[in-house]
Structure formats: C-alpha cells, structure tokens
Amino acid sequence: MDDAVPLAYYSGDGPVPAPTTLARTATGLRPVINATGVILHGALGRAPLSAAARAAVDLAAGTTDLELDLRTGRRDRRGRTALAALAAAVPAAAGVHVVNNNAAGLALAVAALAGRREVVVSRGELVETADGFRLPELLVAAGARMREVGTTNRTTLGDYADAIGPDTGLVLRVHTASYQVVGFTDSPAISDLAALCADFEVPLVGDCGSGLLHPEPMLAEPDVSSWLGWGVGVVTTSGDKLLGGPQCGLLLGRADLIDRMRRHPMSRALRAGKPTLAALEATLRHPDSPVRQALRARPERLAARAETLAAWLRRAGIAASAVASRALIDGGTGSAADTNTCGCRRGYATGVDQAAGRTACGAWGFGCVGAELPSAAVALDAMIAAPLRHGEPAVLGRVEQGCCLLDLRTVPAELDPVLAAAVLAAATEAGAAILTDAPTEPHSTAAADTVVTVSGSAVVSGSAVAGASAMVSGSAVAGASAMVSGSAVAGASAMVSGSAVLGGVPAVAGSAVAAADMVTVESMAIPPTAVADRRAP
C-alpha cells in the first residue's frame, strides 16, 4: 500500500471496477474493500496478505516438496523452510512450531505440557471473545484442570507461589488484549513470574496474542522476543494479526518444550496446511505487509488522497467531503457505554446499518486493544452504505452520525480508482431509489430561537414544527415520518447510533452532534437520476 501512488480515477469512459476472474465464480467468497478504518477486521478475515504471500500461496497450490528432501529423496520435516524463516526471525527462540491458529497452539501447549494436571492462571486473564469462545473451556477441553489464582483486578506473585505444587503442569500468562482492567489493579512482572516458575521447575506458557515478533515503538503491545527474553518458556501468538500473515498459531520457546508439543498426538490434528506455511514464510521473508503499510501510512498523505477522491466524486455529481477520521488496529473492543447495536465499538466494528450489524461482527479472537490512529476519510450520505456493500466489489465503510465514512487508512492507494467506481455505481442505485437531497456531514441543531429547514421540516431546538415530518420533545405528531422516545419508526427518519435523522440530518434533543474533527470541504446533493454517465472534467 504505497500511499504516494498518484491517483487516476478515469481513463477513457471513466473508472472501471475490479476485473472479474475465475476465482469470483469458483467460490462464494466476495472481494471486499475494507474502508472501515479497522486494520485487523475480524469479519473480513483480519490481515490481508502481501503480494509475496499471495504468490507463495499460488505456488503451494500445486505439487511441492512439502515433506520431501529432493536431494536425498527421503521424507523430511513438514514445512521446514517456513520453520527456518520463523526461527531466523526470532533468534531468541530455540524451538519453533506452527499450528492452524493461536487457540490451537494454546490447546496443544496445555495438552502436551500439563496433561491432566493443573494449569495455574489468574482470574483476571480468563478471557472470552466476541463469538462466545471462553479460555477456561478451552483449557478443560485440552484435558487440564484449572487452578485460578488472585482476583479479577489483583493477582500477586505470592498468589502464584501459593498455588504451584506437585500437581502443577504449567503456569499460564494471557495478554488480555480484548479488554482492560483499570484502577486498583496489580499483576506481577513477566520476568518475576518467569523466575518463580524456574525456581519451581514449572513451565511458564505465555499467550502473547498480538502477533508482534519484535517490539513496535508505535504500539503498546507485547511481543514474542521480549517475552522470551524475560524467561517465558513457550510463547504462542497469531500469524494473522500484527505480523500480517495468514491465520496460524506460532509457538516459540525452549527446544525441549517445543519438541514435546510437536510430538504430541494432537499436533497432527492441529497442523497447518501447505498454503498457510507458504504464506507465512513469504510474510517473514518479505515483511512489508499491507498491515505494516496501513499502520505506518502518514496522515497527511491520507488527507491528500481523501481530498482528491472527494473532489472527483463531487465533479461526478456525488455529495462527498474529505474529513478527518480515526482508525483502529482492531475493532473488536469497546464497552456497553460506547457501542452500536451490534455490540462493537461504535462506528468501527462493521460500518453497516443496524439490520446487518449483528451478523457482520464475526469472531474477533484475542485481538489488540484498539488504539486510535489519525486518519482521513471520504464522507457520503449514510444511505449509500447498503448499496456499497451490495456492489462489485463490495465496499464496507462505517456509519457515524448520518454519514457513511470511507476511511482510507485501510484502503491501498492503488485501489482508489476502484473505490471511486464503486461509489459511482452505488450512487447511481441510491440516487434513483432513495436519495434526493443528501448532506455529507453531521449537522448541528441551532439555538433555541433559530430555525433550520430540513427537507421541508423546520427544527427548532430539536422540535419539528412544520412540513412533511414532525417531532416535538421526542414524540411523533404528524407526517410521513416519526420519532418516538428516540426510535425512528417510519419514512424518512432513520436511527444512526441513537440519533434521529430527518431528511439525512441528525438531531439529538436539540444538541449538536457534529464531531470536532469532522471538517466539511464541500456538500453537493446526489441527483435523483442515474449518474453513471457523468464524467469528471
């Protein structure tokens, strides 16, 4: 994703959508442009693969020397070149192994190292993912007995020391990436816990979770090399997170412990396939992945792209504005106080309307706590979100305060022309069907003595007094659309994150709803007729 790539939205008759290939007819999967601003989007398969990884998968699709030494003609270790690349990437690891995902790696570690003995784990680390996957159930299914120590918010080194005994198989440390406990909290440093386990001669297994193999200065996330350096016996992590590779589980650590896991009967059931091993090796040897590029994209470059794209769309007759935005590493976080109807952090998880939100969340796994990154987006009317999702290729943005935002941090610059074509096609459908006079930015309601006209409805401090729709103190009194107790029930009104929208303009009890970082460049209406034949000058 080179964010300095020059933009060319049209040649000849205009922008063209992505070409169709055999893959489009061979599978039910559909290509999606991720414009949500969520870099590791669980519902979209997390990390997109690099060009090198895709080429490696294509090679692995044929016949390869996966478990054969061509020099001797004898059988060899499965995926040895991928394992060699992983070992070279993390010199602190004396042994490495690959399974099909991080949960499988943790299950294999528990089954091989603990057996039917106890796994000592802090109560504050017994995580559950968005799709209902619970860590305690995994540990029990792997055959271990849990020994919980400490409390939800505080676990001390003494708690671990008191719990370790003859029945202890291993001590487990889990990075709680999908939530944070703040306030009166305590947990021992990993180095101290590792020293304690060494004294008791009990393995310490750490679920790092982030996918980072080395420290990343811009991210407050744990990494494999640091944990191994602090004395953790085995570290498990995901290949499809910040590493930017395929879905797989990586196990790195002491050679004797890794060998025990590799030789365990469950290892064969959990092994990775040849496309995964090939993609992992390519990612390790060519680390400039789309994830890394998205993380390091410069905000000023993103802003320039948004300005160019919005200007082109306006010249094509589509209401569009370049706005400041906020991107996330992983959207599978958030609290009940700041969520949309699908239970994910507001605006970032899906970018879809309420009806589709619940199904689009997907399984997030042990993702990263979502640190916000400055970004830039193109703002369109929220009603275009559904046509964008139905297009070819599908485009997934996020809906905030009456706008559909297309965040460019997660869109490779070379796809900007394809994105422009997709918006043009969606505007054609939406303009003929539902959009007649659509603003492109969140609007503030006026002071008590000021009247703002909204598509025939007059709004005074949040109360509609005239026109086709009406709203007085949150109650519907007349017209084709109505809002009762904060819920849109008909016609031209719609609910966006709890805000009533009349004619495309949000109103929340008369208070301002425009975000401070939403800066409008220009607002133009999508015409009610098709715009497919309109060209940029």
N, C-alpha and C positions, 0 to 999 in steps of 0.2 A: 504494500500500500504506500506508494510514493506520493505524499501529499503535495509535491511540487509539480506533478504532471499537469501540463496545460489542458484546459478544458475545450472540447469541441463538441457542441451539442447537436450539430446538424451537418449533414453533407448531402447535397442534392435535395431530396424531398424532405429532409428533416431527420430527427433522431430515430434510430431503429431499436427495437427491443433485442434482448439477447437471442442469439440464434438457437433454434431447436436442434437437438441431437438425438441419437439413438437412445441415450440414457433417459430422455424425457418420456419415451414410450415404453421403456423396459421396466420402469419402477413407478410405484405410486408416490414416491417422494417428489416434492416440488422444490425448485430452487427459490430461495427467499433472499432478498436484500435486507440485511439487518440494519435498520435505521432507528433502532430504539435507543442507542447510546449505551446499551449494556454490552460490554465487550465479551463476557462469557455468559451467553444467554442459554440457560438450560434447555428451554423448549426448542431452541434452534440448534441443538447439538454441541453446545459450548464452542470450543476453539475451532475456527476454520483452518484447514490445512494449508501449508505453504505450497508454492509451485513445485518445490523439490519433493515434498512429501506426496503430492498427487502423482508426480511422475514415478515415484517409487512404488506406489500402490498399483499403478498401471503395469509396471514390470512384474510385480509379485502376483498379478492376476494370471500369469502364465506358469509354465513349469520352471521351477527354480531349484537351486541346491540348498533348500531349507535345512535339511538334516543330513547332508551328504558332503564329504570331503572329496572334491573332484580329483585331487592329486593322488589320493590313495585308493579311491573307490569305496572307502569304508564309511559307515554311518558316523555322524558327528553330532555335536551338541546343537539342539534346535535353536535357530536364531542367533548363532554365535557372533555374527557381525554386529547385530543390534546390541547384544550384551557387551561387546567390546567397546562400542561407541558410548554406551551408558557408563561403563567403568572409566573410560577416558574422560568423560565429562565431569565425574565426581571422584577425584583421586582419593578422597578420604574414605571411600567405601572399599573394603577388602573383598566384598562379595556383592553381586547384583543378581536380580531375578525379575522377570516380567510376568504379570498375570493380566486377566482381562479387564479389571477395574480396581479402584482403590479399596472398595469394600471387600473384594475377593482377596486382596493382599492382606487385609487385616484378619479376615477369617482364616486364611492359611497360616498366618503367624500364630494365631491363638490355637488352632488345631495341632500344629506341629510342635510348638514350644511349651504349651500349657497342658495339652491333652484334656484330661478330666479334672485337672487341678484348678486352683483358684486363680482368677485374674483380678489383681488389685487395681481399682480405678476410682478416681474422685467422683463424688456425686455431682459436682458441677460440670462434669465433662460427659455426662450421659446424654448425648445429643439425639435429636430427632429431626429428620429432613422434611421438606415441604410435602412430599408424597407419602409420609407416614412411616418411612424406614427408621427404625429405632436401633441404636447401637446396642443396648442391653440384649435385645432379641437376637442380634447377630452373634454376640458372644456366647449366648446359651446354645444357639443352633450349631455353633462350631464345637460344642462339647465341653466348654469351660463352665466353671461356677464363679459367679461374680462375687467379689468382696468389695463392697462400697465403703469408701472412707471419707471423712470430713463431712461438710455440709454443702448446700448449694453455692454459697458465696465464699466459704473459707475452708481450705484444706491445708494443713501444715505438714512439714516434713515428719514431725512426730506421729501424725496420723498414719502415714505410710509405714514408718518403723514399727508401730504397734501391730499393724495388720500382717506384715511379712512373717511367714513362718514355714514350717516343713511342708505345708500343703500349697505353698505359693508356686504357681507355674511361671508367671511373669507379672511385671508391673506395666500398666498401660497409661500413656500420656496422650491426650487427644487435644489437638488445636481446635477450639470451639469457634470455627470461622463463621458459622451461620447465626451467631448471636453473641452478645457481650453482657457480662455481669459487671456492673459498676457500683461504686460506693464503698461500703465496708466489705472489702474482699481481700483474699490472700491465697497465694499458692506458691509452693517452693520453686526456686530457680531450677531449670532443667539440669544444669551442671550439678547442683546439690543432690537432686533426686538420682542422677546417674551415679554419683559417688556412693550414695546409700545402697543402691542396688548392687554395686560392685562389692561393697562390704558384705552383703548377704549372699553374694554369688547368684543373684536372680536376674534374668534378662530384663532390660528396660526396652519396651517397644513404643515408638512414638508415631502417631498418625499426624504427619505434618500438614497434609491436606491441600496446601496452596498450589503445589506444582512447581514451586521455585527450587532449582537445584543450587543456586548461589544467592547471596544477599542482593536485593534490588534496592538501591538507595531511595527511590521514589515511592516505595511501598513498605508499609509497616506489616509485613507478612513474614512468617517463619520460612526458613529454607533448609534443605536437606543437609548441605555441607556444614552449616553452623550446628545443627543438632548432633550430627556425627562427631564434630569436633568437641562438643560438650560431653560426650561419652555415651550417647544413646546407642544401644546395641543394634537395633534394627529400626529404620525409618521407612514408613510407607507414604506414598503420595500419588497424586493423579497425573496422568500424562496429558489430559485434555483441558487443563486449566492454564496457569500462567506459563507453563512450558510451551504451550501452543501446539501440542501434538495430538495424536489420536487417543481415543478412550482406551486407557490401560492403567494398570496398577504397577507402580515401581517399588521394589523392595531393595534397600541398600543397607549395608552394615557389615557386621563381623562375618568372616568367611564361614566359621563353623555353624553359626545360626542360619545363614542363608542356605548353606548346604543341607541342613536338616529340613528346611522348608521345601527346597527343590526336590528332595527325595520322598517327601510325604505323598501318600496315595492321592490326596486331594489336589495335588499340584497339576496332575494331568487334566482333571476336570476343569481347572481354572485357567489353563494355559491360553496365551494369546495366539491368534491366527497369523498367517504369513503377511496379509496386507497390513495388519497392525504393526508387526515387527518392522516391516519395511518402512512404513511411515514414521515410526518412532526413530529409526536410525537416521533417516533423512532429516528429521527435525533436529536431532542432536548434532549432526554434522553441518547443517546449514541453518543456524539458529535465528535467522531474520524472518520470523514467522509473522503472519497477519496480526496476531495478538500483540507481539512486541511493537510492531509498527503503530498499531492503534494506541497503545499506551504512550508512545513517545511522539505522537503527532503534535505539532506545535499549534496552539490555539489561534495564532494569527493566520496561519495557513488555512485552518478550518474556517475561520471567519471569511477569508477571501473566497473560498470555494462556495460558501453559503450565499454570499453577495452575488457571485456570478450566476449561480443556479437560480436564485430568486429573480434576478433581473431578466434572465432568459424566459422564465415562466410568465412573468408579467407582460413581456413583449408578445408572448403567445396568447395573452388574454386570460391568464390564470391568476387569481389572487394569491400572492406569495410575498413573504417578508423574510429577511435574514435576521435571526435573533440569537442572542447569547443563550447558551444551554449548559447543562451539567450532565456528564456521562458517569457511568458506574462501571466498576470492574465486574461485579456480579450482582444481578438484580434480585436474588432470592433471599433478601433480607428485609427487615422492616418490622414495625410494631403495629398493633391494632389501632393506635392513635394516628398513624400515618400510612394508611393503606387504602387501596381502591377495593372494588367489590370482589376481586379475585384473590384477596388476601396477601398481595405482594406490595412491596414498597410503592407508594403512589407514583404513577406515571412512568415508571421504569421497567416494570416486570414484563408487560406484554404490549403496551401501546394499542390495545384493542378496546372495543366497546364492552359494555357490561355483559352482554349475552355471550360473547366469545371469550371473555377474560378467564373464566374458571378453567376452561379446557386448555388454554394456552400456557398456563403457568408451568406445567410439567414438573419433572423431578430435578431438584437443584443439587442434590448431593451436599457434601461438606465444602461449600463454596467460600469465597472470600468475603469478609465484611466489606460492604460497598463504600469505599472511599470515593468521594466525588472528584471528577476531573473536569476542568474548564473545557468547554466545547462550543460548537456553533451548530445551528440547525436552520432549516427552512420551515417556516410556519405556514400551514394551509388550514382551511376550514376543517373542523373535526369530522364533518360528514363525508369527507373524502377517504377516511381511514378504511372503511369497509371495501369500497371499490379498489383501493390499492392492494388490499390483502387478496382480492379475487383475481388480480391481474396476472399477466405472464411477462416477466417473472413477478411473483408476489413481493410486495413491499410491506414491511412491518415497521411502523413508526410508533410513537406513543402519544396518547391523548392527554392534554393538560389544559384546563380552563378554556374550553371551547376551541382549542387548536389541535391539529394533527402536526406534531413536530417530527421532522426527519433529521435526526442527529447524524452529522457527517463523520464523527469520530469512528464510528463502526462501519462506515461505507468506504471501501477503497476508492481512491481518486479516479482510477480508471473506469469505475462504474458510474460516474456522474452522468455521462450521456445516456446510459441505460436507465438510470433513475429519472432523468428528465423525460424520457419517452414513456416510462411507466406512469408518471404523474399526468402527462398529457392525455394518455389513454383513459386513466381513471377520471380525470376532469370531464372528458367527453361523456362518459357514462353518468357521472354525478350531475353534470350540468343539465343534461336532458331529463333527468329523473327527479332530483331532489334539491339542487342548489339553484337559487335565483339571485340572491344578493348576499354573498357570504363574506364577512370580515375575516381578516387573517391574524388578528391579535386579540388577546384578552382586553376587555374594556372595563373602565371604572364607571360606577354609577356616580351621578352628580350630587352636588349639595342639595339640601332639602328644598331650596327654592328654585332649583334648576330642573328643567325638563329635557330629557334625552329621548329622541324619537328612535324607535327600534322597529323597523318593518311594519309601520302602522300602529304600533303600541307606544304609548307615552309612559315612561317610567320616571316617577318622582320619588327619590329616596327608596327605591326598591318596590314601589307600588305602581302597578299599571292602571291608568285611568281612562284609556281610550283605545280604540282600534279593534283589530281582529282578535287579540288575546288580552286577558286582563288578570292581574294578580294584586290582591290587597292583603297585606300582612300575612302573606303565605297562603291565602285561600283563593281558590278559583271562583270567579263570579260571573264570567261571561266568555263567549267567544269559542273559537275552534281549538284553542289550547289552554291548558290549565296546570296549575301547580298547587298541590295540597300538601301542607306540612312538609315542604322540602322535596316532594317527589313529583317528577314530571309524569303526567298520565296520558297526554294526548297531543296530537297535532304537531305544531311547530316547536313545541317545547321539548327539551332533552336534558337528561341529567349527566353532568360531567364532574366527577369527583365530588358529588354532593351539591353542585351548583346548578340552579335552574337556568336554562338558556332559552331566551326568547328571540327568534329570528337570528340565532347564531351569536348573540351577545350575552355573556354570563351576568347574572345578578344574584347576589347573596345578601338578602336582607338589607339592601341599600349600601353595603360596604364595598370598598374597592377590592377587586380580585386580581388585578394585573400584577404579575411578579416583577420585582425590582430589576431583574436582569433581562426582561423582555423588551427589546428596543425595535420598534417598527421602522422599516425602511420605506415601505410604500404599501398601500392597500388598494387592490383592484378586485372587482367582482368577477366571478366566473359567469360568463354569459349563459343564458338558459338553453342556447343552441349548442350543437356539437362544435368543438374547436379543433378537431383533428387536422383540418386542412389549413389552419392558420400557422404561418411561419414567422420565425424571428427575422427581423430585418437584417 
